[in-house]
Amino acid sequence: MQVQLPDARWTDAWRAASHQLRGKHMWGGLAFEVGRVAHEMDMVGLHDEAAKVYDHFLKSPGAKSDGDYSDGNGALEWATSMRHDMGYSHDGTHASTGRLLFAMADRYFLTGDKAWFQRNRARMQAAADWIIRQKNAYMKDIPNRRDLMAAGLMPPCMLGDYAIPSCDWRWYYVDNALSLQAIRRFADALTEFEPEAGRKYRDEADAFRKDIRRAVDREAALAPVRLGRDGTYHSFLPRMAYSRGLTGPELGAPQFPDCDWHVGALPLAEPFGALDANDVRMVDTINVMTELETSVDAVRELEEARKKRGLSTEDAWFWSCRGVRLPKASHNANIFLLQDDVPNFLRYWTNSYAAMVGANGLLWEAGHWGGYTDCDAPDNGTAGWFMENFRNLLVMEESQTLWLARATPRVWLEQGKKIAVKSAPTYFGPLAYEIVSDVDHGKITATIEVPSRTPPRAVLLRLRHPKTSPIKAAMVNGKPWTDFDPAKETIRLHNMQGSIKVEAVY
């Protein structure tokens, strides 16, 4: 996938992060890091690099990973030894079979590579069966099991190496969300080859989703509402079952309080998950998390900086990025974009990126507030997170709709500027488009090469005018077009193939 952007610094940032992803693969980190990075490689066209990661884990004999799992047969783990008399040390993963399987199954839709899926189908199916077996077998002999909140959830586990040598096994919603995504996406892929076999896994995914929603509904009802900065109270979905609310920064829990800031229960609302991103509880939760992610010291520093520049200090907390210590684990930007909240998406993504990039253009693993120095130990997890959001703001699938330029900064479409994307992998096939701004003369034009492998039902083009001017009229292939939304700045194209020319008039 190649991009050409109006500001060369952003094109350079894309290239630098892409180059970093091609570097040495790190197996360390959180439960979902490795699978997430491999998936991000596929999202931006680095298919050969992604395949190397998948091949490593597909060769795993299956090992009982860190947690209350009944067995390891089929797991995509390389757990090798005990540490501190508890759990296992891993070749970079902690209960990450779900994230890896999701990435592998989704690879089929991003590449259309039927041969790769068929070649690895049996091993992937063993991983899917492992997930199903673990969630169904956990506490299966406990009386009145269905009355338990954890019934039907994955067994408790740790999310990473953050708590060793202490024990922090919990029913994390992120682990369940990623496991659900894996079963659902594997079912989708398998259905392409054997519909009846695919339905079996889709039924398992539907049952899993109901169990997760039942647990989340109960958790949300029991978790205290929280008073926000705006003076209203908000519901809050905790990061794990049985927590009854916030467990990290305010209670002094030593085990990874950042999880309450930028992971939490957010993955439940990502595609193929258990909740809709616009579920009112999810909207409230991410609003609460946005307020939590800013530390007192960071806000004070920003207030002083804004005073010196003659700027308001009232909203300094909103612009702080100091709480974003590990963006590669975060899902905040993803949820903001799914909610179509572009300003908050851009704020979170760019603030976090600014805190992570070194002077040499490479990205740290965690927040280095003196990040003006060279990054001597670049982290491909952070590079992948950056590219995931970069790709989605330019190209994003949402069910059978293909989004183009959904969240580009407004300055990218100032007079004479151009946005170009080529060879972008999508669920529908490779995509190319170019947007050229001539706003001084009241128009923005776009040329789109619609993917042809599996054409989308609709293409949704967003043109974010630099001065927020609404679209007054639209032309498609030289003819008047009425299917546009001035308030949302979108033009909807449907039942079209091949090359399309779009013109928005202001």
BELURGI-V42793 format. One line per field, one symbol per residue. phi: phi as a letter, one per 20 degrees, with the letter a starting at -180 (. if undefined). psi: psi as a letter, one per 30 degrees, with the letter a starting at -180 (. if undefined). burial: # if it has 16 or more other ideal C-beta (glycine too) atoms within 10 Angstrom, else .. Layout:
# BELURGI-V42793
phi->???
psi->???
burial->???
This chain:
# BELURGI-V42793
phi->.dccdfdgfffffffffffffffffdeepegdffffffffgffdneffffffffggefeffncfefqeffadfofedcfcbfclmbmcecenccldgffffgffffggffdmeffffffdgffffffffffffffeeflfefglgfeefefnefgfbeerefdfeedcfbefffffffffgfffffffffffdcgffffgffffffffffffffffgffffefffcfefendecfbefebfmelofcdfeemffelfggfebclegggdegmedcefeggfffffffffffffdefffffffffffgfemdfdfdggfefcffeebffeecffgfgffemefgfgfffffffffedeefenedffcfdfdffefeecfdfffffgffgfffffebbebleddeclfcfgfffdfgnecdccclefbfdpfcbbbdcecffdmbcdcdcdfgdfcgffbddeddegfdmfefebbcclndgcdebcgfemccedblccmecddcddc
psi->kkkjlfjfeeeeeeeeeeeeffakkkflalegeeeeeeeeeeeggieeeeeeeeeefffkfkkjljahkflgjfkhlhkflkkhgkalkligljhgeeeeeeeeefeeeffgjeeeeeegeeeeeeeeeeeeeeeffkhfgkkheffkefkflllkllfagffkglkhklikfeeeeeeeeeeeeeeeeeffejeeeeeefeeeeeeeeeeeeeeeeeeeefkklkklfgglkklkjlfllgfhakfceffgkfjiffefegdbgeffglkgaflkfgkeeeeeefeeeeeffkleeeeeeeeeeeefgglkfegeeffkgffififfflgeeeeeeefhieeeeeeeeeeeeeffklfgflklelkjfhgflkjfikkfeeeeeeeeeeeefekkkjbgkjkkhehkkeffhlkflkkkkkhkklfflkkklkkkkhffghlklkkkjkkfeiklekkjkkjjkfggklkelkkjhgkkkfiljeefhlkkklhklbkkkkkkk.
burial->#.#.##...#..##.###.##...##.###################..###.##.###.#.##.###.#..#.######.......####.#####################...##..##.######.###.##..#..........###############....########################......#..##.##..##.##.###..##..#..#.......##########.#####...#..####################.#.#.###############..##..##..#.........##..#######################.######.###.####..#######...#...#..####################....########..###..#.###..##########.###.#...##.#.####...##.#########....#..###....#..#....###.#......#.###.#
